[in-house]
Amino acid sequence: MKLALQLAYRNLVGAGLRTWLNVGVLTFAFLMIIFLNGILDGWNHQAKTDTIAWEYGNGHLLNEKYDPYDPFSIQDGHGILSEENKENLSPILLQQGSIYPEGRMVSILLKGIEVNQKTLKIPTTNFKENASAIPAIIGVNMATSTNLKIGDQVLLRWRDKNGMFDAKNIIIVDVFKTNVPTVDHGQVWIPITHLWEMTGLENHATYFVANEKFKPKAIKQWNYVSQKELLHDLDEIISMKKSSSSILYLLLLAIALLAVFDTQVLSIFRRQKEIGTYVALGMTRSQVVGLFTIEGTMYSLFATVIGCIIGVPLFWYLSKTGMAFPTSSQDMGIAMADRIYPVYGISLILGTVALVVISATIVSFLPARKIAKLNPVEALKGKIQ
């Protein structure tokens, strides 16, 4: 094995430019696989962290009549939870309404939330009472689309529990920035006590957000949805993105492996006398096959070393500074920050190294199998049949 490694190394170094072209292509494929997966893993980590912090908490306790995917269930999808079951839960009441910024009507989802809650990052402590209007907070995207800013008053219209319309001014007391569009787009947050008074639904809630101390249990007329279940849709999106991106880096890897394959075929064709000499000197056919296979594998090993030299400082820099994405990407409807910080885990790096090395070994072995069928005499003459 030691002799085979030494011969393979000398042959590759002696091949000069041909070797380094193959190594360069493999290095590029190696770095691109890690780069693309690191971006997706970073997006996945940020999206989950932000969504949990801003919307999901440790899970939701939903009223049995409320379906998050059915806006028509909002009207009747609420109820009262007994006091003994409210521990470690923060109530949120949903109602549909309309606001009239600059004389135009905008349909909104009105959300009532406790002022002193600490389960979600929504800055409810910024609610400031106003004698002439209801205090409200909105997200940056909502403020941009409605052209509202802190201190502005706008007319709000809603329905009470009897279906009667009512209207009153709200005042924007804070505009918060979040990466989670589902707590921003088309939504207005007000103190839940105000919403109870406005609708006559005293102590009602559409759902409760659980904190990390909450212990799930069966509660009549309420359904608990765990954090994992809430994140299922996000996991599916990330998985789909990884599957689609895999086509790109598998194509890059295939191109790199094709270059290695062609090089091995050409090498065997041009080194017929050398192969015959190895056999004549006592090397078995399997040893010669192994020698050429090791040569192909060394392309991937060189690519790994060069990839580490280039990739370690590059990926470290990207993980610290992140990558900026256009603001339009936030219109996708899922949590996506303006700047994503890639995550390059050990499993990703080792898995990519293993993929490149194993693939290069296989494509190097395939053309080398022909050596096992050669006639040593014909090989010494430079004729492999």
C-alpha positions as CSV (number, residue, x, y, z in Angstrom):
1,M,0.0,0.0,0.0
2,K,2.8,2.4,0.9
3,L,4.5,1.7,-2.5
4,A,1.2,2.3,-4.3
5,L,0.7,5.6,-2.6
6,Q,4.2,6.7,-3.4
7,L,3.9,5.7,-7.1
8,A,0.4,7.4,-7.3
9,Y,1.7,10.6,-5.8
10,R,4.7,10.8,-8.2
11,N,2.5,10.0,-11.2
12,L,0.0,12.8,-10.3
13,V,2.7,15.3,-9.6
14,G,4.5,14.4,-12.8
15,A,1.3,14.8,-14.8
16,G,1.5,18.6,-14.1
17,L,-1.3,20.8,-15.4
18,R,-3.7,17.9,-16.1
19,T,-3.6,16.9,-12.4
20,W,-4.2,20.5,-11.1
21,L,-7.1,21.1,-13.6
22,N,-8.9,18.0,-12.2
23,V,-8.1,19.1,-8.7
24,G,-9.4,22.6,-9.4
25,V,-12.7,21.3,-10.8
26,L,-13.2,19.0,-7.8
27,T,-12.3,21.8,-5.4
28,F,-14.9,24.1,-6.9
29,A,-17.6,21.4,-6.6
30,F,-16.5,20.6,-3.0
31,L,-16.7,24.3,-2.0
32,M,-20.0,24.9,-3.7
33,I,-21.7,21.9,-2.0
34,I,-20.6,23.2,1.4
35,F,-21.5,26.8,0.5
36,L,-25.0,26.1,-0.7
37,N,-25.8,23.7,2.2
38,G,-24.3,26.2,4.7
39,I,-26.6,28.9,3.4
40,L,-29.7,26.7,3.7
41,D,-28.7,25.5,7.1
42,G,-28.2,29.1,8.2
43,W,-31.5,30.1,6.9
44,N,-33.2,27.1,8.6
45,H,-31.6,28.0,11.9
46,Q,-32.5,31.7,11.7
47,A,-36.0,31.0,10.5
48,K,-36.7,28.6,13.3
49,T,-35.2,30.7,16.0
50,D,-37.0,33.9,14.9
51,T,-40.3,32.1,14.4
52,I,-40.2,30.5,17.8
53,A,-39.2,33.8,19.4
54,W,-41.8,35.9,17.7
55,E,-44.8,33.6,17.0
56,Y,-44.7,30.0,18.2
57,G,-43.2,30.1,21.6
58,N,-43.2,26.5,23.0
59,G,-46.4,25.6,21.3
60,H,-50.0,26.8,20.8
61,L,-53.2,25.9,22.6
62,L,-55.9,26.4,20.0
63,N,-59.6,26.7,20.5
64,E,-61.2,23.7,18.9
65,K,-63.3,25.9,16.5
66,Y,-60.2,27.8,15.3
67,D,-58.3,26.7,12.2
68,P,-55.1,28.8,11.5
69,Y,-55.6,28.0,7.8
70,D,-59.2,29.0,7.6
71,P,-59.9,32.8,8.1
72,F,-63.6,32.1,8.3
73,S,-63.1,30.3,11.6
74,I,-61.8,33.5,13.4
75,Q,-65.4,34.7,14.0
76,D,-66.4,31.8,16.2
77,G,-63.0,30.2,17.0
78,H,-62.5,31.6,20.5
79,G,-63.4,30.7,24.1
80,I,-62.6,31.0,27.8
81,L,-60.0,28.9,29.5
82,S,-60.3,28.1,33.2
83,E,-57.9,29.9,35.5
84,E,-56.2,26.7,36.7
85,N,-55.2,25.9,33.1
86,K,-53.8,29.4,32.3
87,E,-50.4,28.9,34.0
88,N,-47.5,29.5,31.6
89,L,-49.8,30.6,28.8
90,S,-50.3,34.0,27.1
91,P,-53.7,34.6,25.5
92,I,-54.1,36.1,22.0
93,L,-57.5,37.1,20.6
94,L,-58.0,37.5,16.9
95,Q,-60.6,39.6,15.2
96,Q,-61.0,40.8,11.7
97,G,-61.2,44.6,11.0
98,S,-60.4,47.4,8.6
99,I,-58.3,50.5,8.9
100,Y,-58.5,53.6,6.7
101,P,-55.1,55.2,6.2
102,E,-55.1,58.1,3.8
103,G,-58.7,57.5,3.0
104,R,-58.3,54.0,1.6
105,M,-59.6,50.8,3.2
106,V,-57.1,48.1,4.3
107,S,-58.3,44.8,5.7
108,I,-56.3,43.8,8.8
109,L,-56.1,41.1,11.4
110,L,-56.6,42.6,14.8
111,K,-54.6,40.8,17.5
112,G,-55.1,41.4,21.2
113,I,-52.2,40.5,23.4
114,E,-51.3,40.9,27.1
115,V,-49.2,44.0,27.8
116,N,-46.9,42.3,30.3
117,Q,-46.4,39.0,28.4
118,K,-42.8,37.8,28.1
119,T,-43.3,34.7,26.0
120,L,-43.0,36.4,22.6
121,K,-40.5,39.1,21.5
122,I,-43.4,41.4,20.4
123,P,-42.6,44.6,22.2
124,T,-45.9,44.8,24.1
125,T,-44.3,46.8,26.9
126,N,-44.3,49.8,24.5
127,F,-48.1,50.1,24.7
128,K,-48.8,53.6,26.0
129,E,-52.3,54.5,27.1
130,N,-54.0,57.4,25.2
131,A,-57.2,59.0,26.2
132,S,-58.3,59.7,22.6
133,A,-57.3,56.6,20.8
134,I,-56.5,52.9,21.3
135,P,-52.7,52.2,21.5
136,A,-51.5,49.9,18.7
137,I,-48.2,48.6,17.5
138,I,-47.4,47.3,14.0
139,G,-44.4,45.8,12.1
140,V,-42.1,47.7,9.7
141,N,-43.6,46.0,6.6
142,M,-47.2,46.9,7.7
143,A,-46.1,50.5,8.4
144,T,-44.5,50.7,4.9
145,S,-47.6,49.3,3.1
146,T,-50.0,51.6,4.9
147,N,-47.6,54.6,5.2
148,L,-48.1,54.8,8.9
149,K,-45.5,55.9,11.5
150,I,-45.3,56.4,15.2
151,G,-47.8,59.0,16.5
152,D,-50.2,58.6,13.5
153,Q,-53.9,58.1,14.2
154,V,-56.1,56.0,11.9
155,L,-59.7,54.9,12.0
156,L,-60.3,51.3,12.9
157,R,-63.5,49.5,12.2
158,W,-64.4,46.1,13.8
159,R,-67.4,43.9,14.7
160,D,-68.4,43.0,18.2
161,K,-69.7,39.6,19.4
162,N,-73.2,40.4,18.1
163,G,-71.9,41.3,14.7
164,M,-72.5,45.0,15.1
165,F,-70.0,47.4,13.5
166,D,-68.1,49.9,15.6
167,A,-65.3,52.3,14.9
168,K,-62.6,54.2,16.8
169,N,-59.2,55.8,16.2
170,I,-56.1,53.9,17.0
171,I,-52.7,55.5,17.6
172,I,-49.5,53.9,16.5
173,V,-47.2,53.9,19.5
174,D,-44.5,51.7,18.2
175,V,-43.2,50.1,14.9
176,F,-41.2,47.0,15.5
177,K,-38.8,45.2,13.1
178,T,-39.1,41.4,12.7
179,N,-38.0,38.7,10.2
180,V,-41.3,36.9,10.7
181,P,-43.9,38.2,8.2
182,T,-46.8,36.2,9.9
183,V,-46.7,38.7,12.8
184,D,-46.3,41.7,10.6
185,H,-48.1,41.7,7.3
186,G,-51.6,43.0,7.5
187,Q,-51.7,42.8,11.3
188,V,-52.3,45.4,14.1
189,W,-51.5,44.5,17.7
190,I,-53.4,46.1,20.6
191,P,-53.8,45.3,24.3
192,I,-56.1,42.4,24.8
193,T,-58.0,44.2,27.5
194,H,-59.0,46.9,24.9
195,L,-60.1,44.2,22.5
196,W,-62.2,42.5,25.1
197,E,-63.9,45.8,25.8
198,M,-64.4,46.6,22.1
199,T,-65.9,43.2,21.2
200,G,-67.6,42.2,24.5
201,L,-65.6,39.0,24.5
202,E,-64.4,39.3,28.1
203,N,-61.6,36.8,28.9
204,H,-61.9,35.1,25.5
205,A,-58.9,34.0,23.5
206,T,-58.4,32.4,20.1
207,Y,-55.3,30.7,21.2
208,F,-52.7,30.7,23.9
209,V,-48.9,30.8,23.4
210,A,-47.0,28.4,25.8
211,N,-43.7,29.2,27.3
212,E,-40.9,26.6,28.1
213,K,-42.4,25.8,31.5
214,F,-45.8,24.7,30.1
215,K,-46.6,21.0,30.4
216,P,-49.2,19.8,27.9
217,K,-52.3,18.1,29.1
218,A,-55.8,17.3,27.7
219,I,-58.1,20.3,28.0
220,K,-61.7,20.1,26.9
221,Q,-62.4,22.3,23.8
222,W,-58.8,23.2,23.4
223,N,-56.1,21.5,21.2
224,Y,-52.4,21.7,21.9
225,V,-50.1,22.0,18.9
226,S,-46.4,21.4,19.8
227,Q,-43.6,23.6,18.6
228,K,-42.4,20.7,16.4
229,E,-45.8,20.5,14.7
230,L,-45.9,24.3,14.2
231,L,-42.5,24.2,12.5
232,H,-43.4,21.3,10.2
233,D,-44.3,23.6,7.3
234,L,-41.0,25.4,7.6
235,D,-39.1,22.1,7.7
236,E,-40.9,21.0,4.6
237,I,-39.9,24.2,2.8
238,I,-36.3,23.9,3.8
239,S,-36.3,20.2,2.7
240,M,-37.7,21.2,-0.7
241,K,-35.1,23.9,-1.1
242,K,-32.3,21.5,-0.3
243,S,-33.7,18.9,-2.8
244,S,-33.9,21.5,-5.5
245,S,-30.4,22.9,-4.8
246,S,-29.0,19.4,-4.7
247,I,-29.6,19.2,-8.5
248,L,-27.1,22.1,-8.9
249,Y,-24.3,20.8,-6.8
250,L,-24.7,17.2,-8.0
251,L,-24.4,18.5,-11.6
252,L,-21.2,20.3,-10.6
253,L,-19.9,17.1,-8.9
254,A,-20.8,15.1,-12.0
255,I,-18.8,17.4,-14.2
256,A,-15.8,17.2,-11.9
257,L,-16.1,13.4,-11.8
258,L,-16.4,13.2,-15.6
259,A,-13.1,15.0,-15.9
260,V,-11.5,12.5,-13.5
261,F,-13.0,9.6,-15.4
262,D,-11.7,10.9,-18.8
263,T,-8.3,11.5,-17.3
264,Q,-8.1,7.9,-16.0
265,V,-9.2,6.5,-19.4
266,L,-6.6,8.6,-21.2
267,S,-4.0,7.7,-18.6
268,I,-4.6,3.9,-19.0
269,F,-4.4,4.3,-22.8
270,R,-1.2,6.2,-22.8
271,R,0.6,4.2,-20.1
272,Q,0.2,0.7,-21.6
273,K,3.9,-0.1,-21.5
274,E,4.1,1.1,-17.9
275,I,1.2,-1.2,-16.9
276,G,2.9,-4.1,-18.7
277,T,6.2,-3.3,-16.9
278,Y,4.4,-3.4,-13.5
279,V,2.9,-6.8,-14.2
280,A,6.2,-8.1,-15.5
281,L,8.0,-7.0,-12.3
282,G,5.6,-9.0,-10.2
283,M,2.7,-6.8,-9.4
284,T,-0.6,-8.6,-9.6
285,R,-3.4,-7.2,-11.8
286,S,-5.4,-6.2,-8.8
287,Q,-2.4,-4.3,-7.4
288,V,-2.1,-2.4,-10.7
289,V,-5.9,-1.7,-10.7
290,G,-5.5,-0.5,-7.1
291,L,-2.6,1.8,-8.1
292,F,-4.7,3.6,-10.8
293,T,-7.7,3.7,-8.4
294,I,-5.5,5.4,-5.7
295,E,-4.4,7.9,-8.3
296,G,-8.0,8.9,-9.0
297,T,-8.7,9.0,-5.2
298,M,-5.8,11.3,-4.7
299,Y,-7.4,13.9,-6.9
300,S,-10.2,14.2,-4.3
301,L,-7.7,14.2,-1.5
302,F,-5.8,17.1,-3.1
303,A,-9.1,18.8,-3.7
304,T,-10.0,18.4,0.0
305,V,-6.7,19.9,1.1
306,I,-6.9,22.9,-1.3
307,G,-10.6,23.3,-0.5
308,C,-9.8,23.6,3.2
309,I,-7.1,26.1,2.6
310,I,-9.4,28.3,0.6
311,G,-12.7,27.4,2.3
312,V,-11.8,27.7,6.0
313,P,-11.0,31.5,6.0
314,L,-13.8,32.2,3.4
315,F,-16.5,30.3,5.3
316,W,-15.4,31.7,8.6
317,Y,-15.7,35.2,7.2
318,L,-19.2,34.5,5.8
319,S,-20.4,32.9,9.0
320,K,-19.3,36.1,10.9
321,T,-20.5,38.8,8.4
322,G,-23.4,36.9,6.8
323,M,-24.8,37.4,3.3
324,A,-27.2,40.2,2.5
325,F,-30.4,39.4,0.7
326,P,-32.8,41.8,-1.1
327,T,-35.7,43.0,1.0
328,S,-38.1,41.6,-1.6
329,S,-37.2,38.1,-0.4
330,Q,-39.2,38.8,2.7
331,D,-42.4,38.8,0.7
332,M,-42.1,35.0,0.4
333,G,-44.3,34.7,3.5
334,I,-41.8,32.8,5.6
335,A,-39.2,34.0,8.1
336,M,-36.1,35.3,6.2
337,A,-33.7,37.9,7.6
338,D,-32.1,40.7,5.6
339,R,-28.8,39.0,6.3
340,I,-28.3,35.3,6.6
341,Y,-25.4,33.8,8.5
342,P,-24.4,30.5,7.0
343,V,-23.9,27.5,9.4
344,Y,-21.1,25.1,8.5
345,G,-21.3,22.1,10.8
346,I,-18.8,19.3,11.2
347,S,-21.3,16.8,9.8
348,L,-21.8,18.9,6.7
349,I,-18.1,19.2,6.0
350,L,-17.2,15.6,6.8
351,G,-20.2,14.4,4.8
352,T,-19.1,16.4,1.7
353,V,-15.5,15.2,2.0
354,A,-16.8,11.6,2.1
355,L,-19.1,12.2,-0.9
356,V,-16.3,13.7,-3.0
357,V,-13.7,11.0,-2.0
358,I,-16.0,8.0,-2.5
359,S,-17.3,9.3,-5.8
360,A,-13.8,10.0,-7.1
361,T,-12.7,6.5,-6.0
362,I,-15.6,4.9,-7.8
363,V,-15.1,6.7,-11.1
364,S,-11.4,6.0,-10.9
365,F,-12.0,2.3,-10.4
366,L,-14.4,1.9,-13.3
367,P,-11.9,2.5,-16.2
368,A,-9.1,0.7,-14.2
369,R,-11.1,-2.6,-14.3
370,K,-9.9,-3.1,-17.8
371,I,-6.3,-3.6,-16.5
372,A,-7.4,-6.9,-14.8
373,K,-8.1,-8.4,-18.3
374,L,-4.8,-7.3,-20.0
375,N,-2.2,-9.6,-21.5
376,P,1.2,-8.6,-20.0
377,V,3.0,-9.3,-23.3
378,E,0.7,-7.2,-25.3
379,A,0.8,-4.5,-22.6
380,L,4.7,-4.4,-22.9
381,K,4.2,-3.9,-26.6
382,G,1.8,-1.0,-25.9
383,K,-1.3,-2.9,-27.1
384,I,-4.1,-3.4,-24.7
385,Q,-6.9,-5.4,-26.2
